[in-house]
Amino acid sequence: MRDEYDFSNGTRGSIASTNGKTRVTLYLDDEVIEAFRARAASSGKGYQTLINDTLRASLSPDAAPVTVATLRQVLHEMLPAA
């Protein structure tokens, strides 16, 4: 290890690139995470990517609103696979 290091050409915060994304802490139900992980394993995508795709699709102006009935149907389809 050197006694001194030269940081005169360094830039602060240049190591981590955000690439248009923001890190957040989000608590989700274990069943939801496991369902997305199962889908990710079969699709070849990451589970976080699938969650992001699902959220993005729900923001679409022509997307059907998420109702209790729709949510129950999706959970009914997803939970047995988990």
N, C-alpha and C positions, 0 to 999 in steps of 0.2 A: 504494500500500500504506500502510495506517495505521501510525502509530508504536505504538499500543496497541490491543488488542482486549479486549472485555468477555466473559468466559466465566463470569460469576457465575451465569447461569441455565442453563448447559450441564449435560448429564448424561453420564457416562462410559459408553461402549459402547452408546449408543442408536442408532447409525447402522445397524449390521448386525443384522438380525433372524434368529434361527435357525429360526423356524417349525417347531419339532419335528424339526429335522435337525441332524446333526453333520458337519462337514467332516473327511474322512479322506484320507490318502494311501494309495492302493492300487495295486499293480502288477498289471496283467493282461496276458495275452499279446496281442500285436498282432492276431492272427487273431480273438480274441474281441472286441476293440474294433471292428475293422472289420466283423465280422458284425453287431454291435449297431448300428453306424452305418448299415449298409445297411438293416436292418429299420426303423430310425428314419426314414430318408429315405422309405421306402414307406408308413409308418404315420402320419407327421405328428407323432409324439411325439419328444422328445429321447432320445438314446441312453442318457443317465444315468437317465432315467425308466424306460426299458425294463429296464435292469440292476436298478434298485431293485424294479420290479414282479416280476422273475424271482426275486430274492432273497426278497422278501416271500412269494411263492407257495411257495417251498421251505420256509418256516417254518410253513406251515399244517399243523395236526395230521392232516388227511386227505390230505396230499400224499404221493405215492409217494416212497420213498427214492431218492436219486440213487445209482445203481449204476454200475459201469464200463460195463456194456452200455448203460444209458440215456444216459450221457455220450457214448459213442461214436456212438450213434444221432443225438443232437442235433448233435454236431459234424459228422457226415457230412452232415446235412441243411443245416447252416448254412454250412459252409466253401465249397462250390461257388458259393454266391451272392455270396461276398465277393470 
